[in-house]
Amino acid sequence: MTAFFTQPGYWIGWSLWACIVTYLESHFPRAVEGAVCFSMGGRLLASDDWPFGMKPYAVAQFQALLEEDFEGTIYRYLGINASGSLAQKDELRYLQNIVFQYGIPARRALIGGLRILAEYNALEFIADDQFKQRLWVLGENDALVDAQQKQALMALNTHINLSVIPSASHLHFVT
């Protein structure tokens, strides 16, 4: 994989792709000159030591719903993404147009992406001092990534420049 990166670059990721950017930065630090992560927390699932994530049963229920009613669950998930926005209906319409532009998304890709999000834990990487050129952006009203984790994330690494966009949902770049 290191042969792929001929020179360092600037990486931008939103949600699952922010996890990928964090992974690249932690495993291939010479490939990352700087990173911007949107709508990503320390980890998706809450635990005793990280109360900011989703309850594990909620994610397990969502995974089961994907198996039972795939298309309906996609619509519900898109609604959660837009939840909290002042322009929720417009954002939901925008998302639906993008997601279904070429038909129903691949089941295997969505189930795999959710599994990655559920298992991914960036906390150990965030605490590493190699994360010196990071901008982290959260939405104040994000229903998936709790903006209240701002102080906890910044306590893990003082090099993180973390901003919370007021009144923004998980889709704060659309909000």
PATI-936657 format. One line per 5 residues: number of its first residue (from 0); their letters; for each residue x negated, y, z negated of N, C-alpha, C, O, CB. Coordinates in nm, 2 decimals. Each point is the difference from the previous one (the first is absolute). Glycine has a CB too. Layout:
! PATI-936657
NUM = a = X Y Z X Y Z X Y Z X Y Z X Y Z  ...
This chain:
! PATI-936657
0 = mtaff = -0.08 -0.12 0.00 0.08 0.12 0.00 -0.09 0.13 0.00 0.04 0.10 0.06 0.14 -0.23 -0.18  -0.29 0.12 0.06 -0.08 0.12 -0.01 -0.05 0.04 0.14 -0.03 0.12 0.02 -0.04 -0.18 -0.25  0.06 -0.03 0.32 -0.04 0.04 0.14 0.10 0.09 0.07 -0.03 0.07 0.09 -0.10 -0.29 -0.08  0.26 0.21 -0.06 0.10 0.08 0.06 -0.01 0.15 -0.03 0.03 0.08 0.08 0.12 -0.28 -0.11  -0.21 0.23 -0.09 -0.02 0.14 -0.04 -0.14 0.04 0.04 -0.10 -0.02 -0.07 0.26 -0.01 -0.13
5 = tqpgy = -0.17 0.11 0.31 -0.13 0.05 0.04 -0.04 0.13 -0.07 -0.12 0.03 -0.01 0.16 -0.14 0.23  0.06 0.18 -0.27 -0.03 0.12 -0.07 0.11 0.03 -0.10 0.12 -0.05 0.02 -0.25 0.14 0.17  0.11 -0.02 -0.30 0.11 0.03 -0.09 0.11 0.08 0.06 -0.03 0.08 0.09 -0.14 -0.10 -0.28  0.29 0.00 0.14 0.11 0.08 0.05 0.09 0.05 -0.11 -0.02 -0.04 -0.12 0.00 -0.09 0.33  0.12 0.20 -0.17 0.10 0.05 -0.10 0.12 -0.09 0.03 0.05 -0.02 0.11 -0.13 0.26 -0.12
10 = wigws = 0.14 -0.29 -0.10 0.11 -0.10 0.01 0.12 0.06 -0.07 -0.01 0.06 -0.11 -0.15 -0.25 0.11  0.27 0.17 0.06 0.13 0.05 -0.05 0.10 -0.12 -0.01 0.01 -0.07 0.10 -0.05 0.31 -0.01  0.10 -0.26 -0.20 0.10 -0.11 -0.01 0.12 0.04 -0.09 -0.01 0.08 -0.09 -0.18 -0.24 0.11  0.30 0.11 0.02 0.13 0.02 -0.07 0.05 -0.14 -0.04 0.01 -0.09 0.07 0.04 0.30 0.06  -0.01 -0.22 -0.26 0.06 -0.11 -0.06 -0.09 -0.13 0.02 -0.11 0.00 -0.05 0.34 0.10 0.09
15 = lwaci = -0.19 -0.20 0.03 -0.08 -0.12 0.02 -0.14 0.04 0.07 -0.10 -0.06 -0.04 0.31 -0.08 0.06  -0.21 0.23 0.07 -0.12 0.04 0.07 -0.09 0.07 -0.10 -0.13 0.00 0.02 0.25 0.02 0.20  -0.07 0.05 -0.32 -0.09 0.06 -0.10 -0.07 -0.11 -0.08 -0.11 0.02 -0.04 0.27 0.18 0.02  -0.09 -0.31 0.00 -0.07 -0.12 -0.06 -0.11 -0.04 0.08 -0.11 -0.04 -0.05 0.32 -0.03 -0.06  -0.19 0.06 0.24 -0.11 -0.04 0.09 -0.11 0.10 0.00 -0.12 -0.05 0.00 0.29 -0.07 0.15
20 = vtyle = -0.15 0.24 -0.15 -0.10 0.11 -0.01 -0.08 -0.02 -0.13 -0.12 0.00 0.00 0.26 0.16 0.14  -0.07 -0.19 -0.25 -0.07 -0.02 -0.13 -0.09 -0.12 0.01 -0.11 0.00 -0.05 0.30 0.11 -0.07  -0.13 -0.22 0.18 -0.08 -0.12 0.02 -0.13 0.03 0.08 -0.11 -0.05 -0.04 0.32 -0.09 0.02  -0.19 0.21 0.13 -0.12 0.03 0.08 -0.10 0.08 -0.08 -0.12 -0.03 0.01 0.26 0.03 0.20  -0.09 0.10 -0.28 -0.09 0.08 -0.08 -0.08 -0.08 -0.11 -0.11 0.03 -0.03 0.26 0.17 0.08
25 = shfpr = -0.08 -0.30 -0.11 -0.06 -0.07 -0.10 -0.10 -0.11 0.05 -0.10 -0.04 -0.07 0.30 0.08 -0.07  -0.17 -0.10 0.26 -0.08 -0.11 0.05 -0.10 0.05 0.11 -0.10 -0.07 0.02 0.29 -0.08 -0.07  -0.16 0.26 0.11 -0.09 0.05 0.11 -0.02 0.15 -0.03 0.03 0.08 0.09 0.05 -0.26 0.08  -0.14 0.22 -0.28 -0.01 0.14 -0.03 -0.08 0.08 0.10 0.03 0.12 0.01 -0.02 -0.19 -0.24  -0.10 0.02 0.30 -0.07 0.07 0.10 0.08 0.04 0.12 -0.03 0.08 0.08 -0.18 -0.19 -0.15
30 = avega = 0.33 0.04 0.09 0.09 0.02 0.11 0.09 0.12 -0.03 0.07 0.05 0.09 -0.09 -0.29 -0.03  0.03 0.28 -0.18 0.10 0.10 -0.04 -0.07 0.13 -0.05 -0.07 0.00 -0.10 0.23 -0.18 0.04  -0.15 0.28 0.14 -0.05 0.14 -0.03 0.09 0.06 -0.10 -0.04 0.07 -0.09 -0.08 -0.05 0.32  0.25 -0.03 -0.20 0.10 0.06 -0.08 0.13 -0.08 0.02 0.02 -0.07 0.10 -0.13 0.29 -0.09  0.21 -0.21 -0.11 0.12 -0.07 0.01 0.11 0.08 -0.06 -0.01 0.08 -0.09 -0.11 -0.30 0.07
35 = vcfsm = 0.24 0.21 0.09 0.12 0.06 -0.05 0.11 -0.11 -0.01 0.02 -0.07 0.10 -0.08 0.30 0.01  0.11 -0.24 -0.23 0.10 -0.11 -0.02 0.14 0.07 -0.04 0.00 0.08 -0.10 -0.18 -0.24 0.03  0.28 0.13 0.14 0.13 0.05 -0.02 0.09 -0.12 -0.06 -0.01 -0.11 0.05 -0.01 0.28 0.14  0.10 -0.14 -0.29 0.10 -0.09 -0.05 -0.06 -0.13 -0.04 0.05 -0.11 0.03 0.12 0.22 0.11  -0.28 -0.11 -0.22 -0.05 -0.12 -0.05 -0.04 0.02 -0.15 -0.06 0.10 -0.04 -0.03 -0.17 0.27
40 = ggrll = 0.13 -0.03 -0.31 -0.03 0.01 -0.14 -0.12 -0.10 -0.03 -0.06 -0.05 0.09 0.30 0.11 -0.15  -0.27 -0.07 -0.07 -0.10 -0.09 -0.04 0.03 -0.15 0.03 -0.09 -0.07 0.04 0.03 0.23 -0.22  0.18 -0.19 0.17 0.05 -0.13 0.05 0.16 0.01 0.01 0.06 0.08 -0.07 -0.26 -0.21 -0.03  0.26 0.04 0.18 0.14 0.01 0.02 0.07 -0.06 -0.13 0.11 0.06 -0.04 -0.14 -0.09 0.29  -0.02 -0.07 -0.31 0.07 -0.07 -0.11 -0.04 0.06 -0.13 -0.11 0.03 -0.03 0.13 -0.23 0.16
45 = asddw = 0.08 0.23 -0.22 -0.02 0.04 -0.14 -0.05 -0.12 -0.08 0.02 -0.11 0.03 0.16 0.29 -0.01  -0.26 -0.14 -0.12 -0.05 -0.10 -0.09 -0.02 0.06 -0.14 0.03 0.12 -0.01 -0.15 -0.24 0.20  0.08 0.05 -0.29 -0.02 0.05 -0.13 -0.10 0.12 0.00 0.01 0.10 -0.07 0.04 -0.32 -0.03  -0.16 0.21 0.19 -0.10 0.11 0.00 0.03 0.10 0.11 -0.08 0.09 0.01 -0.08 -0.26 -0.10  0.26 0.15 0.17 0.03 0.10 0.11 0.15 0.01 0.02 0.06 -0.08 0.07 -0.28 0.02 0.05
50 = pfgmk = 0.28 0.15 -0.20 0.15 0.00 0.00 0.06 0.08 0.11 0.13 0.01 0.01 -0.15 -0.02 -0.25  -0.06 0.05 0.34 0.05 0.09 0.10 0.06 -0.07 0.13 0.06 0.06 0.08 -0.22 0.10 -0.16  0.14 -0.29 0.09 0.04 -0.08 0.11 0.15 -0.04 -0.01 0.07 0.03 -0.10 -0.31 -0.10 0.13  0.28 -0.01 0.07 0.13 -0.05 0.00 0.00 -0.13 -0.08 -0.10 -0.06 -0.02 0.14 0.15 0.25  0.08 -0.12 -0.29 0.01 -0.12 -0.08 -0.02 -0.12 0.09 0.06 -0.01 0.11 0.10 0.12 -0.27
55 = pyava = -0.24 -0.21 0.12 -0.02 -0.12 0.08 0.13 -0.07 0.05 0.00 -0.05 0.11 -0.22 0.02 -0.23  0.32 0.03 0.04 0.12 -0.07 0.04 0.07 0.08 0.12 0.06 -0.07 0.08 -0.03 -0.02 -0.32  -0.05 0.22 0.24 0.06 0.08 0.11 -0.06 -0.04 0.13 0.06 -0.01 0.11 0.00 0.20 -0.27  -0.19 -0.20 0.16 -0.08 -0.04 0.12 0.03 -0.14 0.04 0.02 -0.03 0.12 -0.20 0.19 -0.18  0.19 -0.25 -0.03 0.04 -0.14 0.03 0.14 -0.01 0.06 0.02 -0.08 0.09 -0.17 0.00 -0.28
60 = qfqal = 0.24 0.16 0.13 0.14 0.01 0.05 0.00 0.05 0.15 0.07 -0.05 0.08 0.02 0.08 -0.31  -0.17 0.07 0.25 -0.01 0.06 0.14 -0.06 -0.11 0.09 0.05 -0.01 0.12 -0.08 0.24 -0.21  -0.07 -0.30 0.05 -0.06 -0.11 0.09 0.11 -0.10 0.03 0.00 -0.05 0.11 -0.23 0.09 -0.21  0.31 -0.08 0.00 0.10 -0.10 0.02 0.11 0.05 0.10 0.05 -0.07 0.08 -0.09 -0.02 -0.31  0.07 0.22 0.21 0.10 0.06 0.09 -0.05 0.01 0.15 0.08 -0.02 0.09 0.00 0.16 -0.28
65 = leedf = -0.21 -0.13 0.21 -0.05 0.00 0.13 0.02 -0.14 0.07 0.02 0.00 0.12 -0.19 0.17 -0.19  0.17 -0.27 -0.01 0.02 -0.14 0.05 0.15 -0.02 0.03 0.03 -0.06 0.10 -0.23 -0.02 -0.23  0.29 0.14 0.05 0.14 -0.02 0.01 0.06 0.09 0.11 0.08 -0.05 0.09 -0.07 -0.02 -0.33  -0.04 0.20 0.24 0.07 0.09 0.09 -0.11 0.10 0.05 -0.02 0.11 -0.05 0.24 -0.13 -0.07  -0.30 -0.03 0.21 -0.12 0.07 0.05 0.03 0.14 0.05 -0.06 0.10 -0.05 -0.04 -0.31 0.11
70 = egtiy = 0.19 0.23 0.03 0.03 0.13 0.06 0.06 0.09 -0.10 -0.03 0.12 -0.01 0.06 -0.23 0.23  0.07 0.06 -0.30 0.06 0.08 -0.10 -0.10 0.05 -0.11 0.01 0.11 -0.05 0.20 -0.23 0.09  -0.30 0.04 -0.07 -0.11 0.04 -0.10 -0.09 0.10 0.06 -0.04 0.09 -0.08 0.05 -0.32 -0.02  -0.03 0.23 0.22 -0.09 0.10 0.07 0.08 0.14 -0.02 -0.07 0.10 -0.03 -0.03 -0.27 0.20  0.23 0.17 -0.14 0.07 0.12 -0.01 0.00 0.05 -0.15 -0.01 0.12 -0.02 0.16 -0.19 0.21
75 = rylgi = -0.14 -0.02 -0.28 0.00 0.04 -0.15 -0.14 0.06 -0.03 -0.01 0.10 -0.07 0.18 -0.27 0.01  -0.27 0.11 0.11 -0.14 0.04 -0.03 -0.02 0.14 0.06 -0.06 0.09 -0.06 -0.02 -0.33 0.06  0.13 0.27 0.12 -0.02 0.13 0.06 0.08 0.10 -0.08 -0.05 0.12 -0.02 0.03 -0.22 0.25  0.13 0.07 -0.29 0.07 0.09 -0.08 -0.08 0.03 -0.13 0.01 0.12 -0.04 0.21 -0.22 0.13  -0.29 0.00 -0.15 -0.08 0.03 -0.11 -0.11 0.09 0.03 -0.04 0.09 -0.08 0.09 -0.32 -0.01
80 = nasgs = -0.11 0.22 0.21 -0.11 0.09 0.05 0.05 0.14 0.00 -0.08 0.09 -0.04 -0.02 -0.28 0.17  0.22 0.22 -0.09 0.05 0.13 0.01 0.06 0.05 -0.13 0.03 0.12 -0.01 0.01 -0.16 0.26  -0.01 -0.05 -0.34 0.06 0.04 -0.13 -0.08 0.11 -0.07 -0.12 -0.01 -0.01 0.22 -0.22 0.00  -0.02 0.32 -0.04 -0.07 0.11 -0.07 -0.03 0.13 0.08 -0.03 0.10 -0.06 -0.06 -0.28 -0.09  0.11 0.16 0.28 -0.03 0.12 0.09 0.12 0.09 0.00 0.11 -0.05 -0.01 -0.27 -0.09 0.15
85 = laqkd = 0.13 0.26 -0.12 0.11 0.10 0.02 0.07 -0.02 0.14 0.11 0.05 0.02 -0.23 0.11 -0.17  0.04 -0.22 0.24 0.06 -0.03 0.13 0.01 -0.15 0.03 -0.04 -0.05 0.10 -0.07 0.27 -0.02  0.16 -0.29 -0.18 0.00 -0.14 0.00 0.07 -0.06 0.13 -0.05 -0.09 0.06 0.06 0.10 -0.31  0.11 0.04 0.29 0.07 -0.05 0.11 -0.09 0.02 0.13 0.00 -0.09 0.08 0.22 0.14 -0.19  -0.27 0.06 0.13 -0.09 0.03 0.12 -0.12 -0.09 0.00 -0.04 -0.06 0.10 0.12 0.30 -0.10
90 = elryl = -0.14 -0.26 -0.11 -0.12 -0.08 -0.01 0.03 -0.15 0.03 -0.07 -0.07 0.07 -0.03 0.23 -0.24  0.22 -0.20 0.11 0.04 -0.14 0.03 0.03 -0.02 0.14 -0.04 -0.11 0.06 0.14 0.10 -0.29  -0.04 0.10 0.30 0.03 -0.01 0.14 -0.13 -0.01 0.08 -0.02 -0.08 0.09 0.24 0.21 -0.12  -0.31 -0.04 -0.01 -0.14 0.00 0.07 -0.07 -0.13 -0.02 -0.05 -0.05 0.10 0.04 0.30 -0.14  0.01 -0.30 -0.08 -0.06 -0.13 -0.02 0.06 -0.11 0.07 -0.07 -0.09 0.06 0.01 0.17 -0.28
95 = qnivf = 0.19 -0.09 0.22 0.07 -0.10 0.08 -0.03 0.00 0.15 -0.02 -0.10 0.06 0.20 0.11 -0.23  -0.19 0.11 0.22 -0.03 0.01 0.14 -0.14 -0.05 0.03 -0.03 -0.07 0.10 0.17 0.27 -0.08  -0.24 -0.17 -0.11 -0.14 -0.05 0.02 -0.01 -0.15 -0.02 -0.05 -0.07 0.09 -0.03 0.29 -0.16  0.14 -0.27 -0.04 -0.02 -0.14 -0.03 0.07 -0.09 0.10 -0.05 -0.11 0.04 0.04 0.17 -0.28  0.13 -0.02 0.29 0.08 -0.09 0.09 -0.02 0.04 0.15 0.07 -0.05 0.08 0.09 0.02 -0.27
100 = qygip = -0.25 0.12 0.22 -0.03 0.05 0.13 -0.02 -0.12 0.10 0.05 0.01 0.12 -0.14 0.20 -0.21  0.02 -0.31 0.05 -0.03 -0.11 0.09 0.07 -0.13 -0.05 -0.05 -0.11 0.03 -0.17 0.21 0.02  0.33 -0.09 -0.12 0.07 -0.12 -0.05 -0.03 -0.02 -0.15 -0.06 0.09 -0.07 0.05 -0.19 0.30  0.05 -0.01 -0.28 -0.01 -0.04 -0.14 -0.15 -0.03 -0.02 -0.06 -0.08 0.07 0.30 0.00 -0.09  -0.30 0.14 -0.09 -0.15 -0.03 -0.02 -0.02 -0.15 -0.03 0.09 -0.07 -0.04 -0.11 0.30 -0.06
105 = arral = -0.10 -0.27 0.12 -0.04 -0.14 -0.02 0.02 -0.04 -0.15 -0.06 0.07 -0.09 -0.10 -0.06 0.29  0.23 -0.11 -0.23 0.03 -0.05 -0.13 -0.14 -0.03 -0.07 -0.02 0.04 -0.12 0.25 -0.14 0.19  -0.31 0.03 0.00 -0.13 -0.04 -0.06 -0.08 0.12 -0.05 -0.07 -0.01 -0.10 0.07 -0.20 0.24  0.00 0.31 -0.06 -0.08 0.12 -0.03 0.05 0.07 -0.12 -0.07 0.04 -0.09 0.02 -0.01 0.33  0.18 -0.02 -0.25 0.06 0.07 -0.12 -0.01 -0.07 -0.12 -0.03 0.05 -0.11 0.19 0.05 0.26
110 = igglr = -0.14 -0.23 -0.15 -0.02 -0.09 -0.12 -0.14 0.00 -0.04 -0.03 0.01 -0.12 0.22 -0.15 0.19  -0.29 0.14 0.03 -0.14 0.00 -0.04 -0.04 0.13 -0.05 -0.08 0.01 -0.10 0.04 -0.17 0.28  0.09 0.27 -0.13 -0.03 0.14 -0.05 0.05 0.02 -0.14 -0.07 0.05 -0.08 0.08 0.03 0.31  0.11 -0.13 -0.26 0.05 0.01 -0.14 -0.08 -0.09 -0.09 -0.03 0.04 -0.12 0.26 0.00 0.21  -0.28 -0.15 -0.05 -0.08 -0.09 -0.08 -0.13 0.07 -0.04 -0.05 0.00 -0.11 0.15 -0.20 0.22
115 = ilaey = -0.16 0.27 0.00 -0.12 0.07 -0.03 0.02 0.12 -0.10 -0.08 0.01 -0.09 0.00 -0.07 0.33  0.19 0.13 -0.22 0.03 0.11 -0.09 0.02 -0.05 -0.15 -0.05 0.06 -0.09 0.15 0.06 0.28  -0.03 -0.24 -0.20 0.03 -0.05 -0.13 -0.13 -0.05 -0.07 -0.01 0.00 -0.12 0.24 -0.07 0.20  -0.32 0.02 0.00 -0.13 -0.06 -0.06 -0.11 0.10 -0.02 -0.09 -0.02 -0.08 0.16 -0.20 0.18  -0.07 0.33 -0.02 -0.11 0.09 0.00 -0.01 0.08 -0.13 0.10 0.05 -0.05 -0.08 -0.04 0.30
120 = nalef = -0.14 -0.01 -0.30 -0.03 0.08 -0.12 -0.12 0.09 0.03 -0.12 -0.05 0.01 0.21 -0.14 -0.16  -0.07 0.32 0.16 -0.11 0.09 0.04 -0.06 0.06 -0.13 -0.10 0.07 0.01 0.22 -0.02 0.20  -0.07 -0.09 -0.33 -0.05 0.07 -0.12 -0.15 -0.02 -0.02 -0.07 0.09 -0.03 0.29 -0.13 -0.07  -0.27 -0.08 0.13 -0.15 -0.03 -0.02 -0.08 0.08 0.10 -0.11 0.05 -0.03 0.16 -0.28 -0.06  0.00 0.25 0.21 -0.07 0.07 0.10 0.00 0.15 -0.03 -0.10 0.07 0.02 0.15 -0.24 0.15
125 = iaddq = 0.06 0.22 -0.22 0.02 0.14 -0.03 -0.10 0.04 -0.11 -0.05 0.11 0.01 0.29 -0.12 0.06  -0.26 -0.07 -0.16 -0.09 0.03 -0.11 -0.15 0.00 0.04 -0.08 0.05 -0.08 0.25 -0.15 -0.07  -0.20 0.05 0.26 -0.14 0.00 0.05 -0.04 0.14 0.05 0.08 0.07 0.07 -0.05 -0.31 -0.01  -0.15 0.28 -0.10 -0.04 0.14 0.04 -0.03 0.02 0.15 -0.02 0.11 0.04 -0.08 -0.11 -0.27  0.11 -0.11 0.31 -0.02 0.02 0.14 0.12 0.08 0.06 -0.02 0.04 0.12 -0.12 -0.25 -0.11
130 = fkqrl = 0.25 0.22 -0.08 0.11 0.07 0.06 -0.02 0.15 -0.03 0.07 0.05 -0.09 0.08 -0.25 0.06  -0.23 0.26 0.10 -0.03 0.14 -0.03 0.06 0.10 0.10 0.01 0.12 -0.03 -0.22 -0.19 -0.07  0.26 0.02 0.21 0.05 0.09 0.10 0.14 -0.04 0.04 0.03 -0.03 0.11 -0.26 0.08 -0.02  0.32 -0.05 -0.19 0.13 -0.05 0.02 0.10 0.11 -0.03 -0.01 0.08 -0.10 -0.06 -0.31 0.04  0.17 0.24 0.15 0.12 0.09 -0.03 0.12 -0.10 -0.01 0.02 -0.09 0.09 -0.12 0.29 0.03
135 = wvlge = 0.17 -0.19 -0.23 0.11 -0.09 -0.03 0.13 0.09 0.00 0.00 0.10 -0.07 -0.15 -0.27 -0.06  0.25 0.13 0.20 0.12 0.09 0.00 0.13 -0.09 -0.03 0.02 -0.10 0.06 -0.13 0.25 0.11  0.18 -0.10 -0.27 0.12 -0.07 -0.04 0.12 0.09 0.02 -0.01 0.12 0.00 -0.12 -0.26 -0.17  0.25 0.08 0.18 0.12 0.08 0.01 0.07 0.00 -0.14 0.01 -0.10 -0.07 0.02 0.04 0.31  0.01 0.18 -0.28 0.06 0.01 -0.13 0.12 -0.09 -0.02 0.03 -0.05 -0.11 -0.11 0.29 0.10
140 = ndalv = 0.16 -0.26 0.11 0.13 -0.08 -0.01 -0.02 -0.13 0.07 0.11 -0.06 0.04 0.02 0.27 -0.05  -0.25 -0.26 0.02 -0.02 -0.13 0.07 0.06 -0.12 -0.09 -0.03 -0.01 -0.11 -0.18 0.10 0.21  0.30 -0.16 -0.03 0.07 -0.11 -0.07 -0.09 -0.13 -0.01 0.04 -0.09 -0.07 0.18 0.19 0.14  -0.32 -0.10 0.01 -0.09 -0.12 0.00 -0.13 0.02 -0.08 -0.05 -0.10 -0.05 0.15 0.04 0.27  -0.16 0.18 -0.21 -0.12 0.03 -0.07 0.02 0.11 -0.10 0.02 0.12 0.04 -0.16 -0.20 0.17
145 = daqqk = 0.13 0.05 -0.33 0.03 0.09 -0.11 -0.10 0.11 -0.01 -0.12 -0.03 -0.03 0.24 -0.15 -0.10  -0.08 0.31 0.15 -0.10 0.11 -0.01 -0.05 0.02 -0.14 -0.09 0.08 -0.02 0.21 0.02 0.22  -0.05 -0.15 -0.30 -0.04 0.01 -0.13 -0.14 -0.06 -0.03 -0.06 0.02 -0.11 0.30 -0.01 0.04  -0.29 -0.09 0.16 -0.13 -0.07 -0.02 -0.11 0.09 0.03 -0.12 -0.04 -0.01 0.23 -0.17 0.06  -0.09 0.33 -0.01 -0.10 0.10 0.04 -0.11 0.01 -0.10 -0.12 -0.02 0.03 0.29 0.15 0.09
150 = qalma = -0.14 -0.11 -0.25 -0.10 0.02 -0.10 -0.07 -0.13 -0.03 -0.13 0.00 -0.02 0.27 0.18 -0.08  -0.08 -0.29 0.11 -0.06 -0.13 -0.03 -0.10 -0.03 0.12 -0.11 -0.05 -0.03 0.31 -0.03 -0.10  -0.17 0.11 0.25 -0.09 -0.02 0.11 -0.12 0.09 -0.01 -0.11 -0.04 0.02 0.30 -0.03 0.13  -0.17 0.20 -0.18 -0.11 0.09 -0.02 -0.09 -0.03 -0.11 -0.12 0.03 0.00 0.27 0.14 0.10  -0.09 -0.24 -0.21 -0.08 -0.04 -0.11 -0.10 -0.11 0.04 -0.11 -0.02 -0.06 0.29 0.09 -0.10
155 = lnthi = -0.14 -0.15 0.26 -0.08 -0.11 0.05 -0.12 0.04 0.07 -0.11 -0.06 0.00 0.31 -0.08 0.01  -0.19 0.26 0.06 -0.10 0.05 0.08 0.01 0.15 0.02 0.10 0.05 0.06 -0.12 -0.27 0.06  -0.07 0.29 -0.18 0.01 0.15 0.01 -0.03 0.06 0.13 0.02 0.12 0.03 -0.08 -0.12 -0.26  0.01 -0.08 0.33 -0.02 0.04 0.13 0.12 0.01 0.09 0.00 0.05 0.11 -0.23 -0.14 -0.13  0.34 0.03 -0.02 0.12 0.00 0.07 0.07 0.14 0.00 0.01 0.06 -0.11 0.02 -0.31 0.06
160 = nlsvi = 0.00 0.30 0.17 0.08 0.12 0.01 0.14 -0.04 0.03 0.03 -0.04 0.11 -0.23 0.17 -0.03  0.29 -0.13 -0.18 0.13 -0.05 0.01 0.10 0.11 0.00 0.00 0.09 -0.09 -0.07 -0.30 -0.02  0.16 0.21 0.20 0.11 0.10 0.01 0.13 -0.06 0.00 0.02 -0.11 0.06 -0.17 0.26 0.07  0.25 -0.09 -0.19 0.14 -0.04 0.01 0.08 0.10 0.07 0.00 0.12 -0.04 -0.02 -0.25 -0.17  0.09 0.09 0.32 0.08 0.10 0.08 0.14 0.00 -0.07 0.07 -0.10 -0.01 -0.20 0.05 0.23
165 = psash = 0.17 0.17 -0.26 0.13 0.02 -0.06 0.11 -0.04 0.09 0.00 0.03 0.12 -0.09 0.15 -0.26  0.19 -0.24 0.08 0.12 -0.04 0.07 -0.02 -0.10 0.12 0.09 -0.02 0.08 0.00 0.24 -0.14  -0.21 -0.28 0.07 -0.02 -0.09 0.11 0.03 -0.15 -0.04 -0.02 -0.04 -0.11 -0.16 0.20 0.20  0.22 -0.23 0.01 0.03 -0.15 -0.02 -0.13 -0.08 0.04 -0.11 0.06 0.01 0.36 -0.02 0.04  -0.23 -0.17 -0.03 -0.11 -0.08 0.05 -0.05 0.04 0.13 -0.11 -0.03 0.04 0.21 -0.16 -0.17
170 = lhfvt = -0.01 0.26 0.21 -0.03 0.05 0.13 -0.04 0.15 0.00 0.06 0.07 0.08 0.10 -0.25 0.01  -0.24 0.22 -0.18 -0.02 0.14 -0.02 -0.06 0.07 0.12 0.00 0.12 0.01 -0.04 -0.17 -0.25  -0.02 -0.03 0.33 -0.05 0.07 0.13 0.12 0.03 0.09 -0.02 0.07 0.10 -0.20 -0.19 -0.12  0.34 0.07 -0.01 0.12 0.03 0.08 0.08 0.10 -0.08 0.07 0.08 0.06 -0.07 -0.31 0.05  0.00 0.22 -0.24 0.08 0.08 -0.09 -0.01 0.15 0.03 0.07 0.08 -0.06 -0.09 -0.25 -0.11
